[in-house]
Amino acid sequence: MDEQLPLGEQEIADIRLHSAQATPGPWKSHVEGRDHMSGSDFIRTGGEDIYLTGATKADHDFIACARQDIPRLISEIERLRELHSKQHS
């Protein structure tokens, strides 16, 4: 994996916007054989369900969890940056 530069303020704002524009959460992965006994694997969004072709169970779980995880991660980044800024001013 290439070394990443720190996220800039605009990148964080863009990620927050993408998250805000997505169907509200929570999203939940439903995998046949694990979460239900027959039918297709899908992600329940509260709006239209999402069906992925060729996705693994881990892919389903990752995408569904990202809807909840990304806003929390952005908030944590902002909290830590504010704390860092206060400590170094």
N, C-alpha and C positions, 0 to 999 in steps of 0.2 A: 504494500500500500504506500502511495506517495505521502510524504510528510505534508500535512496541511498547515497553512498559515492560519493565524487566529481569525475567527469570524469577525467581520466588520459590522458596524451598526446597521448598515443598509442590508447586509445579508440576513441578519437576525430579524429585521423588520420584514423582509421578504418572506422568510420562513413563517413568521407569525401571521402574515397576511394569507399565505397559502392555507395554513391551518384554519384560520377564521372563515375562509371561503368554502371549506369542505363541509359536507353534511355533518351536522352536530353529532357528537358522540353520546354515549359510548358505543363503540363498534365491538362486535363479538364474532369470532371465528366459529363456524359450525362445520366440522369435518365428519364425513360419513364413517361410521365404525367407531368413532371416538365420542362424538357429541349427539349423534342420532344414528338410527339403524339402517335407514335407506334414503336414497336421494343423492343429490349433488352436494359437493362441498361449496360453501358460500360464506360471505361475510355479511352479517346483519348490521345495517347502518342506522336503522330507524326511519330511513327513507326507502329508496330502492335497494334491494339486496345486490351485492357484488358477486359475480361468478368469475373465477379466474381459470383460464385454461393452462394446464401444464404446471401449475403451482404446487409446491410441496405443502405438507401440513405446516412446516416451519414458516413458509412464505405466507400462508394464510394468517397464522398467529402474529407474525411480525407486522403485516399490514394492518390488521385489526387493532393491535396494541399501539401502533404508531399514532393513531387518532387521539389516544389519551396521553401517550408518552411525550410526544413532541411539544405540546403546550406546557407540560410540566417541566421539561428540559429547558425550554426557552425562559420560563420564569426563574428557574434555578440559575441559569447563566446570568440573567439580569440582576438577581439578588447578590450573587457572588461578585459581580463587577462593581455593584454599588458599594458593597462591603469593602472591597479592595480599594476603591477610590477614596472612601472615607479614611481608611487606615493610612493611605499614602498622601494625604493632603494636609 
